[in-house]
Amino acid sequence: MSKRWIHIAWLFLVLACEEPTNWDLNTQPTDLIVVEAQITNELKNHVVRLSRTVTGLNEKPDPVSGATVVVGTEGALALFAEFPVGSGMYYSDSVQAVVNKAYHLFINIDGKEYTASTQMVPVTPLKPLDYRLANEEKELYEINFQDSNNPSKKEYWISWGHLPEFQDQPLTETLARTYHYTLESIDVNQLFKPDKERILFPAGSFVLRRKYSMSEDQQAFYRTFLSETEWRGSVFDVQKGNVITNLSEGAIGYFAVSTVVSDTTLIMP
């Protein structure tokens, strides 16, 4: 028997001996609530999401229902109503935030109060979208993520399902979404972060961009958040820790108020 077949037989033996392992994690239940709240300068129904923490990987969080949620600034108040009931999703009427004003979030759940405060800062305009041909054989393009003129979070939606040759494919194969962050400071684990998955798309695709401004305390939140997520896995990982929050004791997450600019680009050959 040749050495090649011996190696293949050995590989099958090793794989056949694999057994599932159940990790006994030392997790403790908490009474924390998770707050996801972002108000912008867009005139629309804004949303605050309330849920409980989870202990299992990919576990679905339980919603926090029946809360009173209010956002206020300089004598004006916006009340958020849960819809649908039991979802933990709270919506405002059509309101919009204003630059350089302080905003305060108030949450009451069964007599327990949670608060947060922040201020909206302006955002610079988007630069023209920079993209390049990444695969000449298949004529696929990719975005060059280089818009870094001020601290911001940038959201990209890329769609090509409207093209005739892709109309029979599922939405998951013709729609992509990605986020990119620009912070004032440079972190070692940011410089050596693992590569993100490349998104390739054909000519004729549409790219919707949304750019959100970031205050100083919001940058601190995203710095710790990214250190625990996208930046983890390099040789310069930081010690694991809790993500910074601007919420009062008993709540985690972040209350953000951001200026938003957006545009849509048609990808041309």
Phi, psi and omega in degrees: 000132183289162180297327181299315180289329176297317179296319179296316179297320179296321179297317179297322179295319180295314181295325181292340183269359182290140177228145178294146179239129176259116181278130177268090184280137180273073181259146180241133178296145178234164177254020182288148169251147179256125183247124174241105187219127176217123177250141182231180177279005178277136177279100184196179174277111179273161187229142172239128180250130179240133180209177177257158177290159178238161180246345182254150179295130180062019177286139182280126182287147176281134178289153174258112185252159174079019181272158169258123184234124181223139171241129183230154174204126173044054175087349179259139181234144174235120180267134180255129182251140181286132177206129347289164181300131181095356184273338186076010179255122185243125185245144175265170164289180179291110179223163176216146180272163183235142182298143174069018172254148177272139181235144185233132178255131178236128178231132176235123179231111179052041177089350177268134183250141177227139184224160174202151179222146177199175182227142180272134178247158181287165178235147178278157180297157176287140171282159176305140182297129180256117178223162185216159176285120185255337180220099184294323183297315181262359180055055179250146185244165173214157182273141172264102186279089184230011180282097187224044183274351174195163180301130183192162168248131182241128181250132181239128170247125181239125185228134175222016180290344180282346180288140186308319185286352181242002187293338179271357182272151179294158183301326181296341181261352184233011179221129181231150179222137179211155178240145174223143188237140175239121180241155182291321181269160177248124179257146181299316181291341174286319180296326184249029181292154177298150179293142175276157178297133179286140177250113180252141185211155184275166172298146184097352177289155173253138176240116175261125179245142174227127183243124184251134176288160180227128171281173181297317181289331176291324175299318179298320178298310183292329178297314179287326178296313181291329177296335179265352185233267188296328184273353182280142179118357177268176180286352182245034178303141175273163178296138182297145180198180180282144177285138180297146178223154173255013179269154180288172185303137180101353180228148175230171186109208182203143172254112185244144172231118190227147167278139184235136167235151182213161173203168178231133182237134173267124182283116181255146178299000000 
